[in-house]
Amino acid sequence: MPPGKVKFSDGERVLCFHGPLLYEAKCTRTQVKEKQTKHFIHYNGWNKNWDEWVPEGRVLKFNDANLQKQKELLVAHKAKAKRARQQKKEPFPIRSGKERSPPPTTERQIARKARLDASKAEGANASQESTPESGRKKRATRGDLNVESEEHFLNKVEVKVRIPEELKPIMVDDWDLINKQKMLLHLPAKHNIDSIIEDYIKHKRTKITTKESVVIEVTQGLKEYFNIMLGTQLLYKFERAQYADILAAHQESPMAKIYGAQHFLRLFVKLGGLLAFTTLDEKSMSLLLSNVHDLLKFLLRNSSTYFNNSDYEVASPEYHRKAM
């Protein structure tokens, strides 16, 4: 590398933008290609699976001035998000008697409006990789050479999808089996997402307090989210060659008929970020999340059926060569 051409040296401690926020990181490698300098960044406290190449414009020196900037951005982010949440709250008239359910038009629109925004969310998050939620800090879009504007990012109100604690070890095992042990889930899955949702709807029919139309709308929306997001956000790098083979072999089939519970669970990790792009009002969002959390509880209760290590198979040497 010619001297004087690069701002940051290999192994240097730095601050790196991800979205509008700054994170502590280390510059591990540098390359100059087509007159553009990029640095390979490792984010402190994050698994190496999240290491990435970033343009030099996203990297700052680790010094007092930039550390102060990091704090100011975080404070501004929290304050703006809090104001946005408060502005969205609208008083509802107090009604006597039993609480009424949302009007039918609201119920029908919940999944429809979410699905209409799926493509927008997919475009904004297209290069983000799937990973178990750590609960420490949120990550923005990966691999985007243009940093998302601070104003645009802060205007999004965070939507929290609560993954049951008992399901999180399943996600960790899934990550380890694929990324470390180089195994693959057998596809088509024994219990595909379509069949899981059918099981869930049958289960809900036994609950007299549940409106089936709402359940069908929400689950249909989740399937559409899955079909849109799978190829860009829900796969690990080692699975991409398998995905290409699946697309070639099942050209007419939606991926929800091929993939199973493990990949479905990855969708819920991403869902909060995707829903931040929707135009649902607070009441509709609350109803949607209630159904999403109920579906997650259903997956937990039936985890012994839908999640098994026997669903994984050792990748062949030929596949390893293809996946390299």
VENURFEN-V276255 format. One record per run of one state. SS is the DSSP state (H for helix, E for strand, L for the rest). FROM is the first residue (numbers start at 1). TO is the last residue. Records with the same first field share a line. If there is no record, write none. Layout:
SS: FROM-TO ; FROM-TO
//
This chain:
L: 1-11 ; 19-20 ; 34-35 ; 44-47 ; 51-51 ; 62-63 ; 89-103 ; 117-117 ; 125-149 ; 155-164 ; 180-182 ; 186-191 ; 206-211 ; 234-236 ; 250-254 ; 258-259 ; 276-281 ; 302-302 ; 307-308 ; 315-316 ; 324-324
E: 12-18 ; 21-33 ; 36-43 ; 52-55 ; 59-61 ; 183-185 ; 192-192 ; 260-260 ; 312-314
H: 48-50 ; 56-58 ; 64-88 ; 104-116 ; 118-124 ; 150-154 ; 165-179 ; 193-205 ; 212-233 ; 237-249 ; 255-257 ; 261-275 ; 282-301 ; 303-306 ; 309-311 ; 317-323
//
